[in-house]
Amino acid sequence: MSFLQLCILLIPGLLAAELYEKLQKQIYNLHLFIIDTARFTFLILFFNVIVEYIRGWYDFDYQRISVQFLIKYIPLNIVFIFIAPYFYKLIDYFWGRFITGKYKSKF
């Protein structure tokens, strides 16, 4: 797994955890989601530039970064950011209910 793939996997998870915390505190709004999505987009592009710099500038393709990134990763990760907090809540429910037997609702 390359460094870029690791960033693509980790950063949406971190944003989803932050979004889940905002949902718990009920301070979530569209403005904060747009800021988080823009932060994620910037970080992925920044890490992509770092990886391309490490590989060497001779095969650096700006068009591949912009077009393929926007087509592939942005819609997929926006969906992931929406789904991940509810998936975490489901895992928390099953872990507390069936494995430890000490489930307490946080909502």
N, CA, C and O atoms as a GROMACS GRO file, in nm:
protein
  428
    1MET      N    1   0.084  -0.117   0.000
    1MET     CA    2   0.000   0.000   0.000
    1MET      C    3   0.089   0.124   0.000
    1MET      O    4   0.182   0.136   0.080
    2SER      N    5   0.060   0.215  -0.089
    2SER     CA    6   0.141   0.335  -0.098
    2SER      C    7   0.097   0.438   0.006
    2SER      O    8  -0.008   0.424   0.069
    3PHE      N    9   0.177   0.539   0.021
    3PHE     CA   10   0.148   0.645   0.117
    3PHE      C   11   0.019   0.718   0.081
    3PHE      O   12  -0.060   0.754   0.168
    4LEU      N   13  -0.002   0.740  -0.049
    4LEU     CA   14  -0.124   0.809  -0.094
    4LEU      C   15  -0.248   0.726  -0.064
    4LEU      O   16  -0.349   0.781  -0.019
    5GLN      N   17  -0.242   0.595  -0.087
    5GLN     CA   18  -0.356   0.510  -0.056
    5GLN      C   19  -0.385   0.509   0.093
    5GLN      O   20  -0.501   0.507   0.134
    6LEU      N   21  -0.281   0.511   0.175
    6LEU     CA   22  -0.300   0.518   0.319
    6LEU      C   23  -0.368   0.648   0.360
    6LEU      O   24  -0.456   0.648   0.446
    7CYS      N   25  -0.329   0.758   0.298
    7CYS     CA   26  -0.394   0.886   0.328
    7CYS      C   27  -0.539   0.886   0.283
    7CYS      O   28  -0.626   0.941   0.352
    8ILE      N   29  -0.566   0.825   0.169
    8ILE     CA   30  -0.703   0.819   0.119
    8ILE      C   31  -0.790   0.737   0.212
    8ILE      O   32  -0.910   0.764   0.225
    9LEU      N   33  -0.734   0.637   0.277
    9LEU     CA   34  -0.812   0.557   0.372
    9LEU      C   35  -0.826   0.624   0.507
    9LEU      O   36  -0.932   0.616   0.568
   10LEU      N   37  -0.723   0.690   0.556
   10LEU     CA   38  -0.725   0.742   0.693
   10LEU      C   39  -0.797   0.875   0.708
   10LEU      O   40  -0.870   0.896   0.805
   11ILE      N   41  -0.777   0.966   0.615
   11ILE     CA   42  -0.831   1.100   0.632
   11ILE      C   43  -0.984   1.102   0.634
   11ILE      O   44  -1.040   1.173   0.717
   12PRO      N   45  -1.055   1.028   0.547
   12PRO     CA   46  -1.201   1.027   0.561
   12PRO      C   47  -1.247   0.968   0.694
   12PRO      O   48  -1.349   1.011   0.749
   13GLY      N   49  -1.173   0.871   0.745
   13GLY     CA   50  -1.210   0.815   0.875
   13GLY      C   51  -1.195   0.917   0.986
   13GLY      O   52  -1.278   0.923   1.077
   14LEU      N   53  -1.088   0.997   0.981
   14LEU     CA   54  -1.070   1.102   1.081
   14LEU      C   55  -1.179   1.207   1.071
   14LEU      O   56  -1.230   1.254   1.172
   15LEU      N   57  -1.214   1.244   0.948
   15LEU     CA   58  -1.322   1.340   0.931
   15LEU      C   59  -1.455   1.284   0.977
   15LEU      O   60  -1.538   1.355   1.033
   16ALA      N   61  -1.476   1.154   0.952
   16ALA     CA   62  -1.601   1.093   0.996
   16ALA      C   63  -1.609   1.088   1.148
   16ALA      O   64  -1.716   1.107   1.205
   17ALA      N   65  -1.497   1.063   1.213
   17ALA     CA   66  -1.497   1.065   1.360
   17ALA      C   67  -1.526   1.205   1.412
   17ALA      O   68  -1.599   1.221   1.511
   18GLU      N   69  -1.470   1.306   1.347
   18GLU     CA   70  -1.499   1.444   1.387
   18GLU      C   71  -1.645   1.478   1.363
   18GLU      O   72  -1.708   1.546   1.444
   19LEU      N   73  -1.699   1.430   1.251
   19LEU     CA   74  -1.841   1.453   1.221
   19LEU      C   75  -1.930   1.382   1.322
   19LEU      O   76  -2.033   1.436   1.362
   20TYR      N   77  -1.890   1.262   1.363
   20TYR     CA   78  -1.968   1.189   1.463
   20TYR      C   79  -1.969   1.265   1.596
   20TYR      O   80  -2.072   1.270   1.664
   21GLU      N   81  -1.856   1.323   1.632
   21GLU     CA   82  -1.851   1.402   1.755
   21GLU      C   83  -1.941   1.525   1.745
   21GLU      O   84  -2.006   1.563   1.842
   22LYS      N   85  -1.944   1.587   1.627
   22LYS     CA   86  -2.032   1.703   1.608
   22LYS      C   87  -2.178   1.662   1.612
   22LYS      O   88  -2.263   1.736   1.662
   23LEU      N   89  -2.208   1.542   1.561
   23LEU     CA   90  -2.346   1.494   1.569
   23LEU      C   91  -2.386   1.469   1.713
   23LEU      O   92  -2.500   1.496   1.752
   24GLN      N   93  -2.294   1.417   1.793
   24GLN     CA   94  -2.325   1.392   1.934
   24GLN      C   95  -2.348   1.523   2.009
   24GLN      O   96  -2.438   1.531   2.093
   25LYS      N   97  -2.270   1.624   1.979
   25LYS     CA   98  -2.285   1.752   2.048
   25LYS      C   99  -2.393   1.838   1.984
   25LYS      O  100  -2.425   1.945   2.035
   26GLN      N  101  -2.448   1.793   1.873
   26GLN     CA  102  -2.554   1.861   1.799
   26GLN      C  103  -2.512   2.001   1.755
   26GLN      O  104  -2.590   2.096   1.763
   27ILE      N  105  -2.390   2.013   1.709
   27ILE     CA  106  -2.343   2.139   1.654
   27ILE      C  107  -2.311   2.122   1.505
   27ILE      O  108  -2.240   2.204   1.446
   28TYR      N  109  -2.363   2.016   1.446
   28TYR     CA  110  -2.335   1.987   1.305
   28TYR      C  111  -2.421   2.077   1.216
   28TYR      O  112  -2.541   2.090   1.238
   29ASN      N  113  -2.359   2.137   1.119
   29ASN     CA  114  -2.434   2.208   1.016
   29ASN      C  115  -2.359   2.195   0.884
   29ASN      O  116  -2.247   2.143   0.879
   30LEU      N  117  -2.421   2.242   0.779
   30LEU     CA  118  -2.364   2.225   0.646
   30LEU      C  119  -2.234   2.301   0.630
   30LEU      O  120  -2.144   2.256   0.559
   31HIS      N  121  -2.222   2.416   0.694
   31HIS     CA  122  -2.100   2.496   0.684
   31HIS      C  123  -1.978   2.418   0.735
   31HIS      O  124  -1.873   2.419   0.672
   32LEU      N  125  -1.992   2.352   0.850
   32LEU     CA  126  -1.881   2.274   0.905
   32LEU      C  127  -1.849   2.154   0.816
   32LEU      O  128  -1.732   2.118   0.802
   33PHE      N  129  -1.951   2.092   0.757
   33PHE     CA  130  -1.926   1.980   0.667
   33PHE      C  131  -1.849   2.024   0.543
   33PHE      O  132  -1.760   1.953   0.497
   34ILE      N  133  -1.883   2.140   0.490
   34ILE     CA  134  -1.812   2.191   0.372
   34ILE      C  135  -1.666   2.221   0.408
   34ILE      O  136  -1.576   2.195   0.329
   35ILE      N  137  -1.644   2.276   0.527
   35ILE     CA  138  -1.507   2.302   0.571
   35ILE      C  139  -1.429   2.172   0.585
   35ILE      O  140  -1.314   2.164   0.542
   36ASP      N  141  -1.490   2.070   0.644
   36ASP     CA  142  -1.421   1.941   0.659
   36ASP      C  143  -1.392   1.877   0.524
   36ASP      O  144  -1.284   1.821   0.504
   37THR      N  145  -1.486   1.886   0.431
   37THR     CA  146  -1.464   1.829   0.298
   37THR      C  147  -1.354   1.904   0.225
   37THR      O  148  -1.271   1.843   0.158
   38ALA      N  149  -1.351   2.036   0.238
   38ALA     CA  150  -1.244   2.114   0.174
   38ALA      C  151  -1.110   2.081   0.237
   38ALA      O  152  -1.008   2.074   0.167
   39ARG      N  153  -1.108   2.062   0.369
   39ARG     CA  154  -0.983   2.025   0.437
   39ARG      C  155  -0.934   1.889   0.387
   39ARG      O  156  -0.815   1.871   0.361
   40PHE      N  157  -1.026   1.794   0.374
   40PHE     CA  158  -0.989   1.662   0.323
   40PHE      C  159  -0.935   1.671   0.181
   40PHE      O  160  -0.834   1.608   0.149
   41THR      N  161  -1.002   1.748   0.096
   41THR     CA  162  -0.958   1.763  -0.043
   41THR      C  163  -0.818   1.822  -0.049
   41THR      O  164  -0.733   1.775  -0.124
   42PHE      N  165  -0.794   1.926   0.029
   42PHE     CA  166  -0.662   1.988   0.031
   42PHE      C  167  -0.555   1.890   0.078
   42PHE      O  168  -0.448   1.882   0.019
   43LEU      N  169  -0.585   1.814   0.186
   43LEU     CA  170  -0.485   1.721   0.238
   43LEU      C  171  -0.451   1.612   0.138
   43LEU      O  172  -0.334   1.576   0.123
   44ILE      N  173  -0.552   1.558   0.070
   44ILE     CA  174  -0.524   1.454  -0.029
   44ILE      C  175  -0.440   1.509  -0.143
   44ILE      O  176  -0.344   1.445  -0.186
   45LEU      N  177  -0.475   1.626  -0.193
   45LEU     CA  178  -0.394   1.685  -0.300
   45LEU      C  179  -0.252   1.716  -0.253
   45LEU      O  180  -0.156   1.696  -0.327
   46PHE      N  181  -0.240   1.763  -0.130
   46PHE     CA  182  -0.108   1.794  -0.076
   46PHE      C  183  -0.023   1.667  -0.062
   46PHE      O  184   0.094   1.667  -0.099
   47PHE      N  185  -0.082   1.559  -0.009
   47PHE     CA  186  -0.008   1.434   0.004
   47PHE      C  187   0.024   1.374  -0.133
   47PHE      O  188   0.128   1.310  -0.151
   48ASN      N  189  -0.065   1.395  -0.229
   48ASN     CA  190  -0.038   1.347  -0.364
   48ASN      C  191   0.083   1.419  -0.423
   48ASN      O  192   0.167   1.357  -0.488
   49VAL      N  193   0.093   1.550  -0.400
   49VAL     CA  194   0.209   1.626  -0.447
   49VAL      C  195   0.336   1.577  -0.378
   49VAL      O  196   0.441   1.566  -0.442
   50ILE      N  197   0.329   1.548  -0.248
   50ILE     CA  198   0.446   1.497  -0.175
   50ILE      C  199   0.491   1.363  -0.233
   50ILE      O  200   0.610   1.341  -0.253
   51VAL      N  201   0.395   1.274  -0.258
   51VAL     CA  202   0.429   1.143  -0.314
   51VAL      C  203   0.490   1.157  -0.452
   51VAL      O  204   0.588   1.089  -0.484
   52GLU      N  205   0.434   1.244  -0.535
   52GLU     CA  206   0.490   1.265  -0.668
   52GLU      C  207   0.629   1.327  -0.659
   52GLU      O  208   0.716   1.296  -0.741
   53TYR      N  209   0.652   1.413  -0.562
   53TYR     CA  210   0.785   1.471  -0.544
   53TYR      C  211   0.886   1.364  -0.503
   53TYR      O  212   1.000   1.366  -0.549
   54ILE      N  213   0.844   1.272  -0.416
   54ILE     CA  214   0.934   1.165  -0.374
   54ILE      C  215   0.968   1.074  -0.493
   54ILE      O  216   1.082   1.031  -0.508
   55ARG      N  217   0.868   1.046  -0.575
   55ARG     CA  218   0.891   0.960  -0.692
   55ARG      C  219   0.980   1.028  -0.795
   55ARG      O  220   1.057   0.961  -0.864
   56GLY      N  221   0.970   1.156  -0.806
   56GLY     CA  222   1.049   1.231  -0.904
   56GLY      C  223   0.959   1.316  -0.991
   56GLY      O  224   0.850   1.274  -1.029
   57TRP      N  225   1.006   1.435  -1.022
   57TRP     CA  226   0.923   1.528  -1.098
   57TRP      C  227   0.918   1.493  -1.246
   57TRP      O  228   0.838   1.552  -1.320
   58TYR      N  229   0.999   1.402  -1.292
   58TYR     CA  230   1.004   1.374  -1.436
   58TYR      C  231   0.874   1.314  -1.488
   58TYR      O  232   0.841   1.331  -1.605
   59ASP      N  233   0.799   1.243  -1.402
   59ASP     CA  234   0.671   1.186  -1.448
   59ASP      C  235   0.553   1.252  -1.377
   59ASP      O  236   0.446   1.192  -1.364
   60PHE      N  237   0.572   1.376  -1.332
   60PHE     CA  238   0.466   1.447  -1.259
   60PHE      C  239   0.360   1.494  -1.358
   60PHE      O  240   0.390   1.566  -1.453
   61ASP      N  241   0.235   1.454  -1.335
   61ASP     CA  242   0.127   1.485  -1.428
   61ASP      C  243   0.018   1.560  -1.351
   61ASP      O  244  -0.058   1.500  -1.275
   62TYR      N  245   0.010   1.691  -1.372
   62TYR     CA  246  -0.089   1.771  -1.300
   62TYR      C  247  -0.231   1.736  -1.342
   62TYR      O  248  -0.323   1.739  -1.260
   63GLN      N  249  -0.251   1.702  -1.469
   63GLN     CA  250  -0.386   1.671  -1.515
   63GLN      C  251  -0.437   1.543  -1.449
   63GLN      O  252  -0.555   1.534  -1.416
   64ARG      N  253  -0.351   1.446  -1.430
   64ARG     CA  254  -0.392   1.321  -1.366
   64ARG      C  255  -0.434   1.347  -1.222
   64ARG      O  256  -0.531   1.288  -1.174
   65ILE      N  257  -0.362   1.434  -1.152
   65ILE     CA  258  -0.397   1.466  -1.014
   65ILE      C  259  -0.534   1.530  -1.007
   65ILE      O  260  -0.618   1.490  -0.927
   66SER      N  261  -0.558   1.631  -1.090
   66SER     CA  262  -0.681   1.707  -1.077
   66SER      C  263  -0.803   1.630  -1.127
   66SER      O  264  -0.902   1.618  -1.055
   67VAL      N  265  -0.797   1.578  -1.249
   67VAL     CA  266  -0.916   1.518  -1.310
   67VAL      C  267  -0.950   1.384  -1.246
   67VAL      O  268  -1.064   1.363  -1.205
   68GLN      N  269  -0.854   1.294  -1.236
   68GLN     CA  270  -0.884   1.163  -1.179
   68GLN      C  271  -0.921   1.173  -1.032
   68GLN      O  272  -1.006   1.098  -0.984
   69PHE      N  273  -0.858   1.264  -0.960
   69PHE     CA  274  -0.891   1.279  -0.819
   69PHE      C  275  -1.035   1.326  -0.802
   69PHE      O  276  -1.110   1.272  -0.721
   70LEU      N  277  -1.073   1.427  -0.879
   70LEU     CA  278  -1.209   1.480  -0.866
   70LEU      C  279  -1.313   1.377  -0.908
   70LEU      O  280  -1.420   1.369  -0.847
   71ILE      N  281  -1.284   1.300  -1.010
   71ILE     CA  282  -1.381   1.202  -1.058
   71ILE      C  283  -1.393   1.084  -0.963
   71ILE      O  284  -1.504   1.038  -0.936
   72LYS      N  285  -1.282   1.035  -0.912
   72LYS     CA  286  -1.285   0.911  -0.833
   72LYS      C  287  -1.308   0.933  -0.684
   72LYS      O  288  -1.396   0.870  -0.626
   73TYR      N  289  -1.230   1.019  -0.622
   73TYR     CA  290  -1.222   1.018  -0.476
   73TYR      C  291  -1.321   1.110  -0.406
   73TYR      O  292  -1.372   1.075  -0.300
   74ILE      N  293  -1.351   1.226  -0.463
   74ILE     CA  294  -1.438   1.321  -0.393
   74ILE      C  295  -1.578   1.264  -0.370
   74ILE      O  296  -1.622   1.264  -0.255
   75PRO      N  297  -1.651   1.216  -0.471
   75PRO     CA  298  -1.787   1.165  -0.442
   75PRO      C  299  -1.786   1.045  -0.350
   75PRO      O  300  -1.873   1.032  -0.264
   76LEU      N  301  -1.690   0.957  -0.366
   76LEU     CA  302  -1.684   0.837  -0.283
   76LEU      C  303  -1.661   0.873  -0.137
   76LEU      O  304  -1.724   0.815  -0.049
   77ASN      N  305  -1.574   0.966  -0.110
   77ASN     CA  306  -1.544   1.002   0.028
   77ASN      C  307  -1.649   1.090   0.091
   77ASN      O  308  -1.665   1.088   0.213
   78ILE      N  309  -1.723   1.168   0.012
   78ILE     CA  310  -1.836   1.241   0.068
   78ILE      C  311  -1.941   1.143   0.116
   78ILE      O  312  -1.998   1.161   0.224
   79VAL      N  313  -1.966   1.039   0.038
   79VAL     CA  314  -2.060   0.935   0.082
   79VAL      C  315  -2.007   0.865   0.207
   79VAL      O  316  -2.083   0.838   0.300
   80PHE      N  317  -1.878   0.837   0.210
   80PHE     CA  318  -1.819   0.771   0.327
   80PHE      C  319  -1.829   0.858   0.452
   80PHE      O  320  -1.856   0.807   0.561
   81ILE      N  321  -1.808   0.990   0.437
   81ILE     CA  322  -1.817   1.080   0.551
   81ILE      C  323  -1.959   1.084   0.605
   81ILE      O  324  -1.979   1.096   0.726
   82PHE      N  325  -2.059   1.073   0.517
   82PHE     CA  326  -2.197   1.069   0.564
   82PHE      C  327  -2.230   0.938   0.634
   82PHE      O  328  -2.302   0.938   0.734
   83ILE      N  329  -2.180   0.826   0.582
   83ILE     CA  330  -2.219   0.694   0.633
   83ILE      C  331  -2.139   0.653   0.757
   83ILE      O  332  -2.193   0.584   0.844
   84ALA      N  333  -2.014   0.692   0.767
   84ALA     CA  334  -1.926   0.642   0.873
   84ALA      C  335  -1.975   0.668   1.015
   84ALA      O  336  -1.962   0.578   1.098
   85PRO      N  337  -2.031   0.785   1.049
   85PRO     CA  338  -2.079   0.801   1.188
   85PRO      C  339  -2.190   0.704   1.225
   85PRO      O  340  -2.194   0.653   1.337
   86TYR      N  341  -2.280   0.677   1.132
   86TYR     CA  342  -2.389   0.583   1.160
   86TYR      C  343  -2.337   0.440   1.167
   86TYR      O  344  -2.388   0.359   1.244
   87PHE      N  345  -2.236   0.409   1.088
   87PHE     CA  346  -2.173   0.277   1.095
   87PHE      C  347  -2.103   0.260   1.229
   87PHE      O  348  -2.108   0.152   1.289
   88TYR      N  349  -2.037   0.366   1.277
   88TYR     CA  350  -1.973   0.361   1.408
   88TYR      C  351  -2.077   0.342   1.518
   88TYR      O  352  -2.055   0.267   1.612
   89LYS      N  353  -2.190   0.411   1.506
   89LYS     CA  354  -2.296   0.397   1.605
   89LYS      C  355  -2.350   0.254   1.606
   89LYS      O  356  -2.380   0.200   1.712
   90LEU      N  357  -2.362   0.192   1.488
   90LEU     CA  358  -2.408   0.054   1.478
   90LEU      C  359  -2.308  -0.042   1.542
   90LEU      O  360  -2.348  -0.134   1.614
   91ILE      N  361  -2.180  -0.022   1.516
   91ILE     CA  362  -2.077  -0.107   1.578
   91ILE      C  363  -2.077  -0.089   1.729
   91ILE      O  364  -2.065  -0.186   1.804
   92ASP      N  365  -2.091   0.036   1.775
   92ASP     CA  366  -2.096   0.063   1.918
   92ASP      C  367  -2.216  -0.006   1.982
   92ASP      O  368  -2.206  -0.058   2.093
   93TYR      N  369  -2.328  -0.008   1.913
   93TYR     CA  370  -2.448  -0.074   1.965
   93TYR      C  371  -2.426  -0.224   1.977
   93TYR      O  372  -2.453  -0.282   2.082
   94PHE      N  373  -2.378  -0.289   1.870
   94PHE     CA  374  -2.359  -0.434   1.874
   94PHE      C  375  -2.249  -0.475   1.972
   94PHE      O  376  -2.260  -0.577   2.039
   95TRP      N  377  -2.142  -0.395   1.981
   95TRP     CA  378  -2.035  -0.425   2.077
   95TRP      C  379  -2.088  -0.418   2.220
   95TRP      O  380  -2.063  -0.507   2.300
   96GLY      N  381  -2.160  -0.313   2.250
   96GLY     CA  382  -2.212  -0.296   2.384
   96GLY      C  383  -2.325  -0.391   2.418
   96GLY      O  384  -2.339  -0.432   2.533
   97ARG      N  385  -2.404  -0.427   2.320
   97ARG     CA  386  -2.521  -0.510   2.348
   97ARG      C  387  -2.486  -0.658   2.355
   97ARG      O  388  -2.528  -0.727   2.448
   98PHE      N  389  -2.410  -0.707   2.258
   98PHE     CA  390  -2.388  -0.851   2.246
   98PHE      C  391  -2.254  -0.898   2.301
   98PHE      O  392  -2.244  -1.012   2.345
   99ILE      N  393  -2.152  -0.816   2.299
   99ILE     CA  394  -2.020  -0.862   2.342
   99ILE      C  395  -1.996  -0.830   2.489
   99ILE      O  396  -1.959  -0.918   2.567
  100THR      N  397  -2.016  -0.704   2.528
  100THR     CA  398  -1.992  -0.670   2.668
  100THR      C  399  -2.119  -0.677   2.752
  100THR      O  400  -2.111  -0.696   2.874
  101GLY      N  401  -2.235  -0.662   2.690
  101GLY     CA  402  -2.361  -0.665   2.763
  101GLY      C  403  -2.387  -0.540   2.843
  101GLY      O  404  -2.476  -0.538   2.928
  102LYS      N  405  -2.311  -0.435   2.819
  102LYS     CA  406  -2.326  -0.311   2.896
  102LYS      C  407  -2.352  -0.195   2.802
  102LYS      O  408  -2.279  -0.096   2.802
  103TYR      N  409  -2.455  -0.205   2.723
  103TYR     CA  410  -2.485  -0.098   2.628
  103TYR      C  411  -2.564   0.012   2.696
  103TYR      O  412  -2.667  -0.012   2.758
  104LYS      N  413  -2.513   0.134   2.683
  104LYS     CA  414  -2.586   0.251   2.731
  104LYS      C  415  -2.600   0.347   2.614
  104LYS      O  416  -2.501   0.381   2.548
  105SER      N  417  -2.720   0.391   2.590
  105SER     CA  418  -2.742   0.483   2.480
  105SER      C  419  -2.682   0.618   2.512
  105SER      O  420  -2.698   0.670   2.623
  106LYS      N  421  -2.612   0.675   2.416
  106LYS     CA  422  -2.550   0.805   2.435
  106LYS      C  423  -2.638   0.916   2.380
  106LYS      O  424  -2.599   1.033   2.381
  107PHE      N  425  -2.755   0.880   2.332
  107PHE     CA  426  -2.840   0.981   2.267
  107PHE      C  427  -2.970   0.997   2.343
  107PHE      O  428  -3.054   1.077   2.304
   0.00000   0.00000   0.00000
